[in-house]
């Protein structure tokens, strides 16, 4: 099983699974908030390498972390985004 969270300095990378749906986003929301509260995080990178499906709850968790980090002076990025996921994000 792959490691879902990678912390390097002030950057948190979240490697998302194949399906990003409601149960997954609840876990991502709780864990990223915990990591943000326990560490000096200034950037979150959502890695979509393995992601084939994402519903509206996935968009919600990304936007929520974006708003949270923006208030802290940080940023959010997405990497390895397929055309299908890119259309959802837009």
N, C-alpha and C positions, 0 to 999 in steps of 0.2 A: 504494500500500500504506500502511495506517495505521501510525502509530508505536505500538508495543506498550507501551513504558515511558515514563512521564512523571515527571520528578523536579521537585518544587516544594518547596524548603526541606527539611524533614524528612519530607515525604510522598511516597511512591512510589505512582503509579497504574499498575496493570497492566491494559491493555485486552485482554481475552481474545478470541480468534477465534471463529468460528462453531462449530467442533468442538473441545472440550477433551478430548483423549484422551491416551493414553500418550506419543506422540512430542512433543506440545505441552507436556505437563506436565514432561517432562525438560528442555526448553528453559527453561520458566518457572522451574523450581527452580534451575537453574544460574545463570541471569541475575539473578534476584532475590537469591539468596545473594551473588553477586558485588557487586551494587549495595549491599546491606546492609553488606557487609564494607568497601566503599570509601567509604561515606558515613554520615552520622549520620541514619539512618532511624528514625523513631519511629511511623510509621503506614503501612500498606499498604492501598490501596483497590483491590479487584478489581472492575473494570468489566465487567459482563456484557451490555452493550448489544447486541453482535453474536452472543452465544452462544445456540445452539439445542440443543446436545448437550453433555453432560458425563458422563463415566464415573467410576468410583471413584477413578481416579488423580487426577482433578481435585479431588476432596474431600481426597485425601491431600496434595496440594501446598498447598492452602489451610490445612489443619490444621497442616502442618509449618511454614509461615511464621507462623501464629498462635503456635505454641509457641515458635518462635525469637524473635519480637518480644516476647512476654510476658516472657521471661527478660531482655530488654533494657529492660523497662519500657514497651514500646510496645503498639500495638493493630492489629487488622485489621478492615476493613469491606468490605462488598459493596454495590454500587450497580447500578441498572438491572437488577434480577433479575426474570426472568419467573416466572410462576406455576410453570411446569414445573421450572425450575432451583431455585426456592425449596423445592419439595417434596424435591428431591434433597439440598439443603443441610440441611434439617431432619432 
